């Protein structure tokens, strides 16, 4: 019924078969590559240049802006000679000439800091906040400068791009890092690539196979029976023509918390991921890479505690938060060199996921608000981009198309009548929501750069965006008769099929057009000091509410919300005052939100749904620096200040007085801060190479991060406020003299603070009914060993 031509249907069995195939192939590749690894320790110059030239050009500027003259040689036709700098060093040099706030983290840096997955990026870059209250392990949600998407099923405001392909939902954005080459974090609107992102982007770039043979195997074990195993191999299958790579990782951890209602653990990890690549370079002009990846996540969905209980970390909801998530994807990257001045790029993405599980959203012993559901997402995207470089003038023009079909089949335990904890008075009206939403997005974009003088560059760009959204929903009653159930069958009905007929059906369609301009002026004041100013607009798609489940309110599914527009003003500097020793970047910014999207009470119709709630702004500053203090001691430090506020709420302010005399806001109000926007964040790390006369290299390191309090919702109440938080981590490692072995121990959250990470508060008659919370992981220790050949 919901399948589409050309979109592959997913199942756990199919993804497991894919992962098994990857593991088998990996074993074969490991044996083949190990035989000649010793003979291939250096890169082939021609094909290393070919492998990196396109990616360096595209990474040279955020949104694929111009390549500055200082790194112009990187963008020229391939030659036998390569720069002495590594690929990452060349990209870092290019980004230092880019008029925007950007961070680049190489795979080696991430490994040295003990970073295992993308959730740990928040302590490494300024003004990046990652809420730790997502419903499952596969979900990561990014906020940059106060811009983000609260709901894991919403379109990300900060996009995740894997090898150039945009991930359409927050689900599936979790990535572990065995085959990651580098991660680039852009702060500010991203519009001159395939899919736009209004707040910024996290670009995850995986390793491109070359002539160099590389074999990696790692394993580790830690507290809570945590273990990881991983293997990766890459190299030439036909030298100078065909290359391959494959990676497989398995990550498991026992339960952190316990559900006492059913006697099972919660908040565990059960995660497997694989990726395989084939790359073809038939001649000097063509470079083609095909990539296949798959993920299976059987980790429990988030188990939620209750702050009203004596033991607040315990889960007492009999709706056990089981989870069965599977994902598969294909990426095709093609580069064709038309002439010494023109290069054509194509990025194709086909992805999909299936997710079945129980969501314990509130930690309520009576399972109010619990949902038993099935999600299915299928997407196809295509980007074609032309890059031209004519000395003083260069440009990028491109076109983009996205099709997404998102399906929800949700059984929800809606509360009926007054909120109470008297089991004799608790009533439900459980429903089934079958929602089928389709998105089609067409875009044309262009950006040009003109070097007014050797040191002064002007850039201007424009994006035309057309989006079409359709929404078809059928809401049915799960219970017959009066459609009302009681505590006696709080779960039996939730697991059942619809029995009580259809409440309503809706079919809607809406389109919007956006024109998003951008411009910048950069001045290379000194060879290693650049200043810039920029103005840019970003947009977030409109659409229809994807959680409409009120039996008496079909308007929840009928009323569309418009795109949200963010205009960003930025001024900054980028500098390397002491090359190789000191690196410092800083910026000031102002974001203006128009038609901000919030899920709240809409006074125009009395419904709680997503709508365009008004205007807002955020402003702040950020710095990022690395310092090589001595030959053996390295410092990395970042700090950010953020002030955000909802300037104008289009609704009518409403509040309730609680029994203790305090007031509780039922709606946002003008002057409130935006959610998930800490006023101040800072993080610093030190790594020290111990100068001892022993074989190998010994390093120790520590990092400390701090954030001020945030609100976990657009309702600014004490019950939704998360406290200031401090985290301390430590690392110790040994690298063998031949650099083939790395043994590392990491300790996370050394202070063992289980800070509150998310809340939900419900009251009835002024008395709290439940006050749920999720918490940070306790202190963990993990020891790993990695072998590279």
ChimeraX attribute file (.defattr): number of C-alpha atoms within 10 A of each C-alpha:
attribute: neighborCount
match mode: 1-to-1
recipient: residues
	/A:1	3
	/A:2	9
	/A:3	10
	/A:4	10
	/A:5	5
	/A:6	8
	/A:7	14
	/A:8	15
	/A:9	15
	/A:10	18
	/A:11	18
	/A:12	19
	/A:13	11
	/A:14	15
	/A:15	22
	/A:16	18
	/A:17	13
	/A:18	20
	/A:19	25
	/A:20	14
	/A:21	13
	/A:22	22
	/A:23	21
	/A:24	12
	/A:25	16
	/A:26	23
	/A:27	16
	/A:28	12
	/A:29	20
	/A:30	23
	/A:31	12
	/A:32	16
	/A:33	22
	/A:34	15
	/A:35	10
	/A:36	12
	/A:37	17
	/A:38	12
	/A:39	10
	/A:40	15
	/A:41	13
	/A:42	12
	/A:43	13
	/A:44	17
	/A:45	16
	/A:46	16
	/A:47	23
	/A:48	22
	/A:49	23
	/A:50	21
	/A:51	22
	/A:52	20
	/A:53	21
	/A:54	22
	/A:55	19
	/A:56	23
	/A:57	23
	/A:58	23
	/A:59	23
	/A:60	27
	/A:61	22
	/A:62	27
	/A:63	19
	/A:64	22
	/A:65	25
	/A:66	31
	/A:67	26
	/A:68	27
	/A:69	16
	/A:70	11
	/A:71	17
	/A:72	15
	/A:73	15
	/A:74	25
	/A:75	24
	/A:76	16
	/A:77	16
	/A:78	20
	/A:79	13
	/A:80	11
	/A:81	10
	/A:82	15
	/A:83	11
	/A:84	8
	/A:85	10
	/A:86	11
	/A:87	20
	/A:88	18
	/A:89	13
	/A:90	21
	/A:91	22
	/A:92	20
	/A:93	18
	/A:94	25
	/A:95	25
	/A:96	26
	/A:97	27
	/A:98	24
	/A:99	28
	/A:100	27
	/A:101	27
	/A:102	24
	/A:103	19
	/A:104	20
	/A:105	18
	/A:106	18
	/A:107	21
	/A:108	13
	/A:109	12
	/A:110	21
	/A:111	13
	/A:112	17
	/A:113	22
	/A:114	23
	/A:115	17
	/A:116	14
	/A:117	13
	/A:118	19
	/A:119	21
	/A:120	12
	/A:121	20
	/A:122	20
	/A:123	25
	/A:124	24
	/A:125	27
	/A:126	29
	/A:127	28
	/A:128	24
	/A:129	24
	/A:130	20
	/A:131	17
	/A:132	19
	/A:133	21
	/A:134	21
	/A:135	23
	/A:136	27
	/A:137	27
	/A:138	23
	/A:139	19
	/A:140	24
	/A:141	26
	/A:142	30
	/A:143	26
	/A:144	25
	/A:145	30
	/A:146	27
	/A:147	27
	/A:148	26
	/A:149	23
	/A:150	23
	/A:151	15
	/A:152	18
	/A:153	16
	/A:154	17
	/A:155	21
	/A:156	31
	/A:157	28
	/A:158	29
	/A:159	31
	/A:160	27
	/A:161	20
	/A:162	19
	/A:163	20
	/A:164	22
	/A:165	27
	/A:166	25
	/A:167	21
	/A:168	25
	/A:169	22
	/A:170	25
	/A:171	26
	/A:172	24
	/A:173	25
	/A:174	18
	/A:175	19
	/A:176	18
	/A:177	19
	/A:178	23
	/A:179	24
	/A:180	19
	/A:181	18
	/A:182	19
	/A:183	22
	/A:184	20
	/A:185	24
	/A:186	24
	/A:187	24
	/A:188	30
	/A:189	30
	/A:190	24
	/A:191	31
	/A:192	27
	/A:193	28
	/A:194	27
	/A:195	25
	/A:196	25
	/A:197	27
	/A:198	28
	/A:199	30
	/A:200	30
	/A:201	28
	/A:202	23
	/A:203	21
	/A:204	22
	/A:205	19
	/A:206	19
	/A:207	17
	/A:208	23
	/A:209	25
	/A:210	28
	/A:211	26
	/A:212	20
	/A:213	28
	/A:214	22
	/A:215	23
	/A:216	19
	/A:217	20
	/A:218	19
	/A:219	18
	/A:220	18
	/A:221	19
	/A:222	17
	/A:223	14
	/A:224	15
	/A:225	11
	/A:226	20
	/A:227	19
	/A:228	19
	/A:229	18
	/A:230	21
	/A:231	24
	/A:232	25
	/A:233	29
	/A:234	28
	/A:235	26
	/A:236	22
	/A:237	20
	/A:238	11
	/A:239	14
	/A:240	17
	/A:241	16
	/A:242	19
	/A:243	23
	/A:244	24
	/A:245	27
	/A:246	28
	/A:247	25
	/A:248	25
	/A:249	24
	/A:250	19
	/A:251	19
	/A:252	19
	/A:253	19
	/A:254	17
	/A:255	18
	/A:256	16
	/A:257	20
	/A:258	20
	/A:259	24
	/A:260	15
	/A:261	14
	/A:262	13
	/A:263	12
	/A:264	12
	/A:265	18
	/A:266	24
	/A:267	24
	/A:268	23
	/A:269	23
	/A:270	17
	/A:271	21
	/A:272	22
	/A:273	26
	/A:274	28
	/A:275	24
	/A:276	22
	/A:277	22
	/A:278	21
	/A:279	25
	/A:280	21
	/A:281	19
	/A:282	12
	/A:283	9
	/A:284	14
	/A:285	15
	/A:286	15
	/A:287	21
	/A:288	18
	/A:289	21
	/A:290	16
	/A:291	21
	/A:292	19
	/A:293	22
	/A:294	25
	/A:295	28
	/A:296	27
	/A:297	23
	/A:298	22
	/A:299	24
	/A:300	24
	/A:301	26
	/A:302	27
	/A:303	32
	/A:304	33
	/A:305	29
	/A:306	25
	/A:307	19
	/A:308	13
	/A:309	14
	/A:310	8
	/A:311	10
	/A:312	17
	/A:313	21
	/A:314	21
	/A:315	33
	/A:316	24
	/A:317	25
	/A:318	20
	/A:319	26
	/A:320	26
	/A:321	26
	/A:322	19
	/A:323	21
	/A:324	19
	/A:325	26
	/A:326	28
	/A:327	27
	/A:328	28
	/A:329	19
	/A:330	19
	/A:331	21
	/A:332	21
	/A:333	19
	/A:334	18
	/A:335	21
	/A:336	17
	/A:337	18
	/A:338	13
	/A:339	12
	/A:340	13
	/A:341	15
	/A:342	17
	/A:343	20
	/A:344	20
	/A:345	19
	/A:346	19
	/A:347	20
	/A:348	19
	/A:349	22
	/A:350	22
	/A:351	25
	/A:352	25
	/A:353	25
	/A:354	20
	/A:355	21
	/A:356	17
	/A:357	20
	/A:358	23
	/A:359	26
	/A:360	26
	/A:361	24
	/A:362	26
	/A:363	30
	/A:364	23
	/A:365	15
	/A:366	21
	/A:367	26
	/A:368	27
	/A:369	17
	/A:370	27
	/A:371	25
	/A:372	22
	/A:373	21
	/A:374	18
	/A:375	17
	/A:376	21
	/A:377	23
	/A:378	26
	/A:379	23
	/A:380	20
	/A:381	23
	/A:382	20
	/A:383	22
	/A:384	18
	/A:385	22
	/A:386	19
	/A:387	23
	/A:388	19
	/A:389	20
	/A:390	11
	/A:391	13
	/A:392	14
	/A:393	16
	/A:394	21
	/A:395	22
	/A:396	25
	/A:397	21
	/A:398	21
	/A:399	22
	/A:400	21
	/A:401	20
	/A:402	21
	/A:403	17
	/A:404	20
	/A:405	20
	/A:406	22
	/A:407	21
	/A:408	20
	/A:409	19
	/A:410	23
	/A:411	28
	/A:412	26
	/A:413	26
	/A:414	21
	/A:415	17
	/A:416	16
	/A:417	11
	/A:418	12
	/A:419	20
	/A:420	18
	/A:421	17
	/A:422	8
	/A:423	11
	/A:424	10
	/A:425	13
	/A:426	20
	/A:427	22
	/A:428	23
	/A:429	21
	/A:430	33
	/A:431	30
	/A:432	29
	/A:433	27
	/A:434	20
	/A:435	25
	/A:436	20
	/A:437	22
	/A:438	19
	/A:439	20
	/A:440	18
	/A:441	20
	/A:442	19
	/A:443	24
	/A:444	22
	/A:445	22
	/A:446	21
	/A:447	24
	/A:448	20
	/A:449	23
	/A:450	18
	/A:451	19
	/A:452	11
	/A:453	11
	/A:454	11
	/A:455	15
	/A:456	16
	/A:457	21
	/A:458	19
	/A:459	21
	/A:460	18
	/A:461	21
	/A:462	20
	/A:463	24
	/A:464	16
	/A:465	23
	/A:466	17
	/A:467	20
	/A:468	18
	/A:469	20
	/A:470	18
	/A:471	22
	/A:472	18
	/A:473	24
	/A:474	20
	/A:475	25
	/A:476	24
	/A:477	25
	/A:478	26
	/A:479	22
	/A:480	12
	/A:481	10
	/A:482	9
	/A:483	16
	/A:484	16
	/A:485	21
	/A:486	17
	/A:487	15
	/A:488	13
	/A:489	10
	/A:490	21
	/A:491	20
	/A:492	8
	/A:493	22
	/A:494	26
	/A:495	15
	/A:496	14
	/A:497	14
	/A:498	20
	/A:499	16
	/A:500	16
	/A:501	15
	/A:502	15
	/A:503	18
	/A:504	15
	/A:505	16
	/A:506	15
	/A:507	14
	/A:508	15
	/A:509	16
	/A:510	16
	/A:511	16
	/A:512	15
	/A:513	15
	/A:514	17
	/A:515	15
	/A:516	22
	/A:517	19
	/A:518	22
	/A:519	18
	/A:520	21
	/A:521	19
	/A:522	23
	/A:523	19
	/A:524	19
	/A:525	11
	/A:526	11
	/A:527	11
	/A:528	16
	/A:529	17
	/A:530	22
	/A:531	23
	/A:532	22
	/A:533	19
	/A:534	20
	/A:535	20
	/A:536	23
	/A:537	26
	/A:538	26
	/A:539	24
	/A:540	22
	/A:541	27
	/A:542	22
	/A:543	28
	/A:544	24
	/A:545	22
	/A:546	21
	/A:547	15
	/A:548	22
	/A:549	27
	/A:550	20
	/A:551	19
	/A:552	9
	/A:553	16
	/A:554	18
	/A:555	15
	/A:556	23
	/A:557	26
	/A:558	19
	/A:559	16
	/A:560	22
	/A:561	21
	/A:562	19
	/A:563	21
	/A:564	20
	/A:565	23
	/A:566	28
	/A:567	22
	/A:568	23
	/A:569	19
	/A:570	22
	/A:571	21
	/A:572	21
	/A:573	23
	/A:574	26
	/A:575	21
	/A:576	19
	/A:577	14
	/A:578	12
	/A:579	9
	/A:580	10
	/A:581	14
	/A:582	15
	/A:583	19
	/A:584	19
	/A:585	22
	/A:586	21
	/A:587	20
	/A:588	18
	/A:589	21
	/A:590	20
	/A:591	26
	/A:592	18
	/A:593	22
	/A:594	19
	/A:595	18
	/A:596	23
	/A:597	22
	/A:598	21
	/A:599	19
	/A:600	21
	/A:601	21
	/A:602	19
	/A:603	14
	/A:604	9
	/A:605	10
	/A:606	10
	/A:607	16
	/A:608	17
	/A:609	21
	/A:610	23
	/A:611	26
	/A:612	23
	/A:613	23
	/A:614	19
	/A:615	21
	/A:616	23
	/A:617	23
	/A:618	22
	/A:619	19
	/A:620	20
	/A:621	21
	/A:622	23
	/A:623	22
	/A:624	24
	/A:625	18
	/A:626	20
	/A:627	17
	/A:628	17
	/A:629	13
	/A:630	11
	/A:631	10
	/A:632	12
	/A:633	16
	/A:634	17
	/A:635	18
	/A:636	18
	/A:637	22
	/A:638	23
	/A:639	23
	/A:640	24
	/A:641	19
	/A:642	20
	/A:643	18
	/A:644	25
	/A:645	19
	/A:646	22
	/A:647	19
	/A:648	18
	/A:649	20
	/A:650	18
	/A:651	18
	/A:652	13
	/A:653	14
	/A:654	13
	/A:655	11
	/A:656	14
	/A:657	13
	/A:658	15
	/A:659	13
	/A:660	8
	/A:661	9
	/A:662	9
	/A:663	14
	/A:664	19
	/A:665	16
	/A:666	16
	/A:667	20
	/A:668	28
	/A:669	22
	/A:670	17
	/A:671	13
	/A:672	17
	/A:673	25
	/A:674	26
	/A:675	24
	/A:676	27
	/A:677	29
	/A:678	25
	/A:679	19
	/A:680	21
	/A:681	26
	/A:682	24
	/A:683	23
	/A:684	21
	/A:685	21
	/A:686	21
	/A:687	21
	/A:688	18
	/A:689	18
	/A:690	12
	/A:691	11
	/A:692	9
	/A:693	7
	/A:694	8
	/A:695	11
	/A:696	14
	/A:697	17
	/A:698	19
	/A:699	18
	/A:700	20
	/A:701	21
	/A:702	19
	/A:703	21
	/A:704	17
	/A:705	20
	/A:706	17
	/A:707	21
	/A:708	15
	/A:709	17
	/A:710	24
	/A:711	23
	/A:712	23
	/A:713	21
	/A:714	22
	/A:715	21
	/A:716	21
	/A:717	16
	/A:718	11
	/A:719	17
	/A:720	21
	/A:721	20
	/A:722	19
	/A:723	14
	/A:724	15
	/A:725	17
	/A:726	16
	/A:727	18
	/A:728	20
	/A:729	21
	/A:730	21
	/A:731	22
	/A:732	21
	/A:733	20
	/A:734	19
	/A:735	19
	/A:736	14
	/A:737	11
	/A:738	10
	/A:739	13
	/A:740	12
	/A:741	19
	/A:742	18
	/A:743	18
	/A:744	22
	/A:745	19
	/A:746	22
	/A:747	19
	/A:748	20
	/A:749	19
	/A:750	15
	/A:751	12
	/A:752	14
	/A:753	16
	/A:754	15
	/A:755	18
	/A:756	18
	/A:757	22
	/A:758	22
	/A:759	24
	/A:760	18
	/A:761	17
	/A:762	15
	/A:763	18
	/A:764	14
	/A:765	13
	/A:766	17
	/A:767	15
	/A:768	16
	/A:769	17
	/A:770	24
	/A:771	21
	/A:772	24
	/A:773	25
	/A:774	29
	/A:775	21
	/A:776	16
	/A:777	17
	/A:778	14
	/A:779	16
	/A:780	16
	/A:781	18
	/A:782	20
	/A:783	20
	/A:784	18
	/A:785	18
	/A:786	18
	/A:787	17
	/A:788	16
	/A:789	19
